[in-house]
Amino acid sequence: MEQQLFNLLMYIIPALITGVIAYLFFREHVQNENNRRTFLMHKELQKEAFPLRLQAYERMVLFLERITPSKLLLRVQPTSSNKEDYESLLIASIEQEFEHNLAQQIYVTDECWNVINASKNATIQLIRKAALLEKTDSANKLREVVLSEMMEGHAPSHAGLAYIRNEVSKLM
């Protein structure tokens, strides 16, 4: 009986060791295969998402260019000589452009989106400040004041453009 138990153990122990090694090998193999599939899927998604991200950055550059006060004033003509109406028209134009590009925020980084939003708000503030000046009494005078402000310094959208250029250069 003792001999039979010993013979049984002589067959069971190597079988158990072989089974454990096979289990560990296949578990490692399956884990590596899953990691490889995940990596390939991520790589494929990146390849598809990269053009979308670049397109989003392009649209944001276009937005910032369009709200640059000098270009905005040339594109949006006053409908009357009332400075308040023209101020509202300019701000509405900026907001409309922004809303048109709102979905692009999912493709750009949070920091980039914050810089773009700050550029938009700074441009609106520039227009509002110019409208509040005493010398600004008509829509044409508002245009002159905003343009003269631009001659003295950079447009708020330049900071956003520089940030986008820097971020896109990191992507390449």
SETORVO-528430 format. One line per 3 residues: number of its first residue (from 1); their letters; for each residue x, y, z of N, C-alpha, C. Coordinates in Angstrom, 2 decimals. Layout:
NUM> A> X Y Z X Y Z X Y Z; ...
END
This chain:
1> MEQ> 0.82 -1.18 0.00 0.00 0.00 0.00 0.88 1.26 0.00; 1.90 1.21 0.81 2.82 2.32 0.88 3.53 2.51 -0.45; 3.85 1.44 -1.07 4.51 1.48 -2.38 3.57 2.07 -3.43
4> QLF> 2.30 1.73 -3.36 1.33 2.25 -4.33 1.13 3.76 -4.13; 1.08 4.20 -2.88 0.94 5.62 -2.58 2.17 6.39 -3.08; 3.34 5.81 -2.87 4.58 6.43 -3.35 4.59 6.52 -4.88
7> NLL> 4.17 5.44 -5.57 4.11 5.45 -7.03 3.09 6.47 -7.53; 1.96 6.56 -6.82 0.92 7.55 -7.19 1.47 8.97 -7.05; 2.19 9.22 -5.95 2.77 10.54 -5.74 3.84 10.84 -6.79
10> MYI> 4.56 9.82 -7.22 5.59 10.01 -8.24 4.98 10.43 -9.58; 3.75 10.06 -9.81 3.06 10.47 -11.05 2.34 11.81 -10.86; 1.78 12.03 -9.69 0.98 13.24 -9.43 1.86 14.48 -9.30
13> IPA> 2.95 14.40 -8.58 3.80 15.57 -8.33 4.34 16.16 -9.64; 4.94 15.36 -10.56 5.40 15.96 -11.82 4.24 16.51 -12.65; 3.09 15.84 -12.60 1.92 16.33 -13.35 1.46 17.68 -12.78
16> LIT> 1.45 17.80 -11.45 1.06 19.08 -10.83 2.06 20.18 -11.17; 3.34 19.87 -11.11 4.36 20.88 -11.43 4.22 21.31 -12.89; 4.03 20.35 -13.78 3.84 20.66 -15.20 2.57 21.50 -15.40
19> GVI> 1.51 21.15 -14.70 0.25 21.90 -14.79 0.39 23.33 -14.31; 1.09 23.53 -13.18 1.29 24.88 -12.64 2.14 25.71 -13.61; 3.20 25.11 -14.13 4.05 25.83 -15.09 3.26 26.19 -16.34
22> AYL> 2.46 25.26 -16.84 1.64 25.53 -18.02 0.63 26.64 -17.73; 0.01 26.59 -16.54 -0.95 27.64 -16.16 -0.27 29.01 -16.12; 0.87 29.09 -15.47 1.59 30.36 -15.38 2.03 30.86 -16.76
25> FFR> 2.50 29.95 -17.60 2.92 30.32 -18.95 1.75 30.87 -19.75; 0.62 30.16 -19.75 -0.54 30.60 -20.53 -1.14 31.88 -19.97; -1.12 32.03 -18.65 -1.62 33.28 -18.05 -0.76 34.46 -18.50
28> EHV> 0.54 34.31 -18.48 1.47 35.35 -18.93 1.28 35.64 -20.42; 1.11 34.57 -21.19 0.90 34.72 -22.64 -0.40 35.49 -22.93; -1.47 35.12 -22.26 -2.76 35.80 -22.47 -2.65 37.27 -22.04
31> QNE> -1.98 37.54 -20.93 -1.82 38.91 -20.47 -0.99 39.73 -21.48; 0.08 39.16 -21.99 0.89 39.86 -23.00 0.08 40.09 -24.28; -0.71 39.11 -24.66 -1.54 39.25 -25.86 -2.59 40.36 -25.68
34> NNR> -3.19 40.43 -24.50 -4.15 41.50 -24.22 -3.47 42.87 -24.24; -2.29 42.94 -23.66 -1.54 44.21 -23.67 -1.19 44.62 -25.10; -0.80 43.65 -25.91 -0.46 43.94 -27.31 -1.69 44.44 -28.07
37> RTF> -2.82 43.79 -27.86 -4.06 44.23 -28.53 -4.46 45.63 -28.08; -4.34 45.88 -26.79 -4.67 47.22 -26.27 -3.75 48.26 -26.87; -2.47 47.95 -26.95 -1.51 48.89 -27.54 -1.84 49.15 -29.01
40> LMH> -2.13 48.09 -29.76 -2.45 48.27 -31.18 -3.74 49.06 -31.38; -4.74 48.81 -30.53 -5.99 49.58 -30.63 -5.73 51.05 -30.30; -4.94 51.29 -29.26 -4.62 52.67 -28.88 -3.84 53.37 -29.99
43> KEL> -2.91 52.64 -30.58 -2.13 53.20 -31.68 -3.02 53.53 -32.87; -3.95 52.66 -33.19 -4.88 52.89 -34.30 -5.79 54.08 -34.02; -6.27 54.17 -32.78 -7.11 55.31 -32.41 -6.33 56.61 -32.50
46> QKE> -5.07 56.59 -32.07 -4.24 57.78 -32.17 -4.05 58.20 -33.62; -3.87 57.21 -34.49 -3.67 57.50 -35.90 -4.92 58.16 -36.49; -6.10 57.71 -36.04 -7.35 58.29 -36.54 -7.65 59.63 -35.87
49> AFP> -7.28 59.77 -34.59 -7.59 60.99 -33.85 -6.63 62.13 -34.18; -5.42 61.83 -34.58 -4.42 62.87 -34.84 -4.90 63.89 -35.87; -5.43 63.46 -37.02 -5.93 64.46 -37.98 -7.08 65.29 -37.42
52> LRL> -7.92 64.68 -36.59 -9.01 65.43 -35.98 -8.49 66.48 -35.01; -7.47 66.12 -34.26 -6.87 67.08 -33.33 -6.24 68.24 -34.09; -5.50 67.92 -35.16 -4.90 68.99 -35.96 -5.97 69.89 -36.56
55> QAY> -7.05 69.30 -37.03 -8.14 70.09 -37.60 -8.75 71.00 -36.54; -8.88 70.49 -35.32 -9.41 71.32 -34.23 -8.48 72.50 -33.95; -7.18 72.24 -33.93 -6.23 73.35 -33.72 -6.31 74.35 -34.87
58> ERM> -6.47 73.86 -36.09 -6.61 74.76 -37.24 -7.85 75.63 -37.08; -8.95 75.03 -36.66 -10.18 75.81 -36.49 -10.04 76.82 -35.37; -9.30 76.47 -34.33 -9.11 77.42 -33.24 -8.21 78.58 -33.68
61> VLF> -7.23 78.28 -34.52 -6.39 79.35 -35.07 -7.25 80.28 -35.93; -8.10 79.70 -36.75 -8.99 80.50 -37.58 -9.91 81.37 -36.72; -10.44 80.79 -35.64 -11.29 81.55 -34.72 -10.52 82.74 -34.14
64> LER> -9.30 82.47 -33.65 -8.52 83.55 -33.04 -8.15 84.62 -34.07; -7.87 84.20 -35.28 -7.58 85.18 -36.35 -8.82 86.02 -36.64; -9.98 85.38 -36.67 -11.21 86.10 -37.00 -11.63 87.09 -35.92
67> ITP> -11.26 86.81 -34.66 -11.63 87.75 -33.59 -10.53 88.75 -33.28; -9.43 88.69 -34.00 -8.41 89.74 -33.85 -9.09 91.06 -34.19; -9.06 92.02 -33.28 -9.85 93.24 -33.49 -9.68 93.91 -34.85
70> SKL> -8.47 93.98 -35.36 -8.28 94.64 -36.66 -9.04 93.91 -37.77; -9.04 92.60 -37.74 -9.76 91.83 -38.77 -11.25 91.82 -38.51; -11.62 91.79 -37.25 -13.04 91.80 -36.87 -13.69 93.11 -37.31
73> LLR> -13.00 94.21 -37.10 -13.55 95.52 -37.46 -13.69 95.68 -38.97; -12.80 95.06 -39.72 -12.92 95.14 -41.18 -14.08 94.27 -41.68; -14.28 93.13 -41.02 -15.31 92.20 -41.47 -16.71 92.63 -41.02
76> VQP> -16.83 93.16 -39.81 -18.13 93.54 -39.26 -18.27 95.05 -39.35; -19.06 95.49 -40.29 -19.29 96.92 -40.51 -20.42 97.41 -39.60; -20.35 98.66 -39.15 -21.44 99.19 -38.32 -22.71 99.36 -39.16
79> TSS> -23.83 99.06 -38.54 -25.12 99.22 -39.23 -25.71 100.61 -39.00; -25.21 101.27 -37.95 -25.65 102.64 -37.67 -24.48 103.37 -37.02; -24.70 104.61 -36.66 -23.61 105.37 -36.02 -23.62 105.19 -34.50
82> NKE> -24.57 104.45 -33.97 -24.68 104.23 -32.53 -23.57 103.28 -32.07; -22.76 103.76 -31.13 -21.62 102.96 -30.68 -22.06 101.74 -29.87; -23.15 101.85 -29.11 -23.64 100.71 -28.32 -24.12 99.59 -29.24
85> DYE> -24.81 99.96 -30.32 -25.25 98.94 -31.28 -24.06 98.24 -31.93; -23.06 99.01 -32.27 -21.88 98.43 -32.92 -21.10 97.56 -31.94; -21.00 98.01 -30.69 -20.35 97.21 -29.65 -21.07 95.87 -29.50
88> SLL> -22.38 95.90 -29.43 -23.17 94.67 -29.31 -22.99 93.77 -30.52; -22.94 94.38 -31.70 -22.76 93.62 -32.94 -21.40 92.92 -32.96; -20.36 93.63 -32.53 -19.02 93.03 -32.48 -18.95 91.87 -31.49
91> IAS> -19.50 92.10 -30.30 -19.48 91.06 -29.27 -20.32 89.86 -29.70; -21.46 90.12 -30.31 -22.30 89.02 -30.81 -21.57 88.22 -31.88; -20.83 88.90 -32.72 -20.06 88.22 -33.75 -18.99 87.32 -33.13
94> IEQ> -18.31 87.81 -32.11 -17.30 87.00 -31.41 -17.95 85.79 -30.76; -19.05 86.02 -30.07 -19.74 84.91 -29.39 -20.26 83.87 -30.39; -20.74 84.34 -31.52 -21.23 83.42 -32.54 -20.08 82.56 -33.10
97> EFE> -18.96 83.18 -33.36 -17.78 82.44 -33.81 -17.36 81.41 -32.77; -17.39 81.82 -31.51 -16.98 80.93 -30.42 -17.92 79.74 -30.31; -19.22 80.00 -30.35 -20.20 78.92 -30.27 -20.09 77.98 -31.45
100> HNL> -19.73 78.50 -32.60 -19.56 77.67 -33.78 -18.41 76.67 -33.60; -17.43 77.05 -32.80 -16.24 76.21 -32.60 -16.21 75.54 -31.22; -17.30 75.58 -30.51 -17.36 75.07 -29.15 -17.00 73.59 -29.05
103> AQQ> -17.39 72.80 -30.02 -17.14 71.35 -29.97 -15.66 71.02 -30.10; -14.85 71.94 -30.54 -13.42 71.66 -30.74 -12.69 71.46 -29.42; -13.32 71.85 -28.32 -12.64 71.73 -27.03 -12.36 70.28 -26.64
106> IYV> -13.07 69.33 -27.23 -12.80 67.93 -26.89 -11.51 67.43 -27.53; -10.99 68.13 -28.51 -9.77 67.71 -29.20 -8.53 68.45 -28.75; -8.70 69.57 -28.05 -7.54 70.33 -27.57 -7.40 70.14 -26.06
109> TDE> -6.24 70.45 -25.55 -6.01 70.28 -24.11 -6.80 71.32 -23.33; -7.01 71.04 -22.06 -7.74 71.98 -21.20 -7.01 73.32 -21.10; -5.70 73.26 -20.99 -4.92 74.50 -20.89 -5.09 75.35 -22.16
112> CWN> -5.04 74.68 -23.29 -5.20 75.38 -24.57 -6.59 76.01 -24.65; -7.60 75.26 -24.26 -8.97 75.78 -24.31 -9.11 76.99 -23.38; -8.48 76.93 -22.21 -8.54 78.06 -21.28 -7.86 79.30 -21.86
115> VIN> -6.75 79.11 -22.56 -6.05 80.24 -23.19 -6.92 80.83 -24.30; -7.55 79.99 -25.09 -8.43 80.46 -26.17 -9.61 81.23 -25.59; -10.20 80.69 -24.54 -11.33 81.35 -23.88 -10.90 82.69 -23.28
118> ASK> -9.71 82.72 -22.69 -9.20 83.97 -22.12 -8.94 85.00 -23.23; -8.46 84.56 -24.37 -8.23 85.47 -25.51 -9.55 86.07 -25.98; -10.56 85.23 -26.06 -11.88 85.70 -26.48 -12.40 86.74 -25.49
121> NAT> -12.32 86.42 -24.20 -12.82 87.34 -23.17 -12.03 88.64 -23.14; -10.73 88.56 -23.35 -9.90 89.77 -23.36 -10.25 90.66 -24.56; -10.57 90.04 -25.69 -10.97 90.82 -26.87 -12.30 91.53 -26.61
124> IQL> -13.22 90.83 -25.98 -14.51 91.45 -25.64 -14.30 92.59 -24.67; -13.41 92.39 -23.67 -13.12 93.46 -22.71 -12.49 94.67 -23.39; -11.63 94.43 -24.35 -11.00 95.52 -25.09 -12.06 96.37 -25.80
127> IRK> -13.01 95.71 -26.42 -14.08 96.43 -27.13 -14.95 97.18 -26.13; -15.28 96.56 -25.03 -16.13 97.22 -24.01 -15.42 98.44 -23.40; -14.12 98.28 -23.12 -13.38 99.41 -22.56 -13.32 100.57 -23.53
130> AAL> -13.10 100.26 -24.80 -13.05 101.31 -25.81 -14.39 102.02 -25.93; -15.49 101.29 -25.77 -16.83 101.88 -25.87 -17.12 102.78 -24.68; -16.48 102.51 -23.54 -16.74 103.31 -22.34 -15.98 104.64 -22.32
133> LEK> -14.98 104.78 -23.16 -14.21 106.02 -23.17 -15.08 107.19 -23.62; -14.81 108.36 -23.03 -15.61 109.55 -23.34 -15.44 110.00 -24.79; -14.24 109.82 -25.32 -14.00 110.27 -26.69 -14.71 109.40 -27.72
136> TDS> -15.19 108.25 -27.29 -15.89 107.34 -28.20 -17.36 107.73 -28.21; -17.79 108.40 -29.27 -19.18 108.85 -29.32 -19.96 108.29 -30.51; -19.29 107.54 -31.37 -19.99 106.95 -32.52 -19.35 105.60 -32.85
139> ANK> -20.01 104.87 -33.73 -19.50 103.56 -34.14 -18.14 103.70 -34.84; -18.01 104.70 -35.68 -16.73 104.90 -36.38 -15.62 105.30 -35.41; -15.98 106.09 -34.42 -14.98 106.47 -33.41 -14.57 105.24 -32.59
142> LRE> -15.51 104.34 -32.32 -15.21 103.10 -31.62 -14.21 102.27 -32.43; -14.41 102.21 -33.71 -13.48 101.49 -34.58 -12.09 102.11 -34.50; -12.03 103.44 -34.55 -10.74 104.13 -34.48 -10.03 103.87 -33.15
145> VVL> -10.78 103.92 -32.06 -10.19 103.73 -30.73 -9.66 102.30 -30.59; -10.43 101.32 -31.03 -9.99 99.93 -30.93 -8.75 99.72 -31.80; -8.75 100.26 -33.00 -7.58 100.10 -33.87 -6.36 100.80 -33.30
148> SEM> -6.54 101.96 -32.69 -5.40 102.65 -32.08 -4.87 101.86 -30.88; -5.76 101.21 -30.15 -5.33 100.33 -29.05 -4.47 99.19 -29.59; -4.84 98.69 -30.76 -4.10 97.59 -31.37 -2.73 98.05 -31.84
151> MEG> -2.62 99.30 -32.25 -1.32 99.84 -32.68 -0.35 99.91 -31.50; -0.89 100.17 -30.31 -0.04 100.32 -29.13 0.41 98.98 -28.55; -0.35 97.92 -28.77 0.01 96.62 -28.20 -0.47 95.49 -29.07
154> HAP> -0.27 94.29 -28.59 -0.68 93.11 -29.32 -2.15 92.79 -29.03; -2.78 92.18 -30.01 -4.15 91.73 -29.83 -4.17 90.59 -28.81; -5.24 90.48 -28.02 -5.33 89.38 -27.05 -5.25 88.01 -27.70
157> SHA> -5.65 87.92 -28.95 -5.63 86.62 -29.62 -4.22 86.15 -29.95; -3.24 87.05 -29.93 -1.85 86.65 -30.22 -1.32 85.66 -29.19; -1.72 85.82 -27.93 -1.29 84.88 -26.88 -1.85 83.49 -27.16
160> GLA> -3.12 83.45 -27.56 -3.73 82.17 -27.89 -3.08 81.52 -29.09; -2.77 82.31 -30.10 -2.11 81.79 -31.30 -0.73 81.23 -30.97; 0.01 81.93 -30.14 1.34 81.46 -29.74 1.24 80.16 -28.96
163> YIR> 0.25 80.07 -28.10 0.07 78.85 -27.31 -0.27 77.67 -28.21; -1.16 77.89 -29.18 -1.53 76.82 -30.11 -0.33 76.38 -30.93; 0.45 77.32 -31.43 1.65 76.97 -32.20 2.60 76.10 -31.37
166> NEV> 2.78 76.48 -30.13 3.66 75.74 -29.24 3.11 74.32 -28.99; 1.83 74.22 -28.75 1.22 72.92 -28.48 1.26 72.01 -29.70; 1.00 72.55 -30.87 1.04 71.73 -32.08 2.47 71.30 -32.39
169> SKL> 3.43 72.16 -32.11 4.83 71.76 -32.36 5.22 70.59 -31.46; 4.63 70.48 -30.28 4.90 69.34 -29.39 4.27 68.07 -29.93; 3.17 68.20 -30.65 2.50 67.02 -31.22 3.28 66.41 -32.36
172> M> 4.01 67.23 -33.08 4.73 66.77 -34.27 5.98 66.03 -33.93
END
